[in-house]
Amino acid sequence: MSFQDVGKSGGPHRPHRSNLTSISNRPSAIPENKSSSVSNSLAQLSDGILQYQRNVGILEKIARQIGTPADGAELQTQFDVQVDVLNQLGQRLENTLRRLETDEQVDRTEAAKRRATLVKLGRDYRRIEASYKNILLEAKQKKSRLLAYKQNQNNSSLSHSQKRETSVEEEQISLQFQMQQDVSFFFF
C-alpha cells in the first residue's frame, strides 16, 4: 500500500481534492463520525503527497534545463516559483501529519490501522522530500559550476587580452629602444 492507495478500497468514497483543506471545515447537514473524519483526513493527506510528488517532478524537469540554451531569467523564475509552491505544500503536509499523529482514536483496531497508514504516508512523504532536497542541491551545484565556468571564461579572455596588450606595450618599448639606439648610433 502506498499513499496513492489510501481511501480507494474499504473506505468511504471521497471526492478528488487537490488541496489539503479540511472537510470538517465545510458546512454539512450530516454530522460525520470520528472514524469517517480521520479517513477523510488520511485521504486528503494522501492526495497532498501525490500533489507534492507531481510538483517535485515538475521541479526536476525545470532543474534539468539549467545550463542549457533554455536557461534564462524565465527559467529561474519558474524554478523559484516551483520551490516556493513545494515549500508551502510541504509545510501543510508536515502540519497535517503532526495533527493526525496527535489525534485521539477511540477504537483500538481503527487506531492500529490509522497508525499503520500514517507511518506509510509519512515514509512516502519523507522519501519524496529527500528527492526534492537532492534536486535543490543538484541545481545549486549546477548553478555554481556554471557561474565558475563563466567567470573562468571571462578571466581567460581578460587574461588573453591583457597578454596582447602587454605584448603590444613590450613591442612598443622595444621599438622605442631600438630607435633610441639607432638615433644614438647616428649622432655619435
Helices and strands as residue ranges (DSSP letters): G 23-25, H 34-64, H 73-102, H 108-187
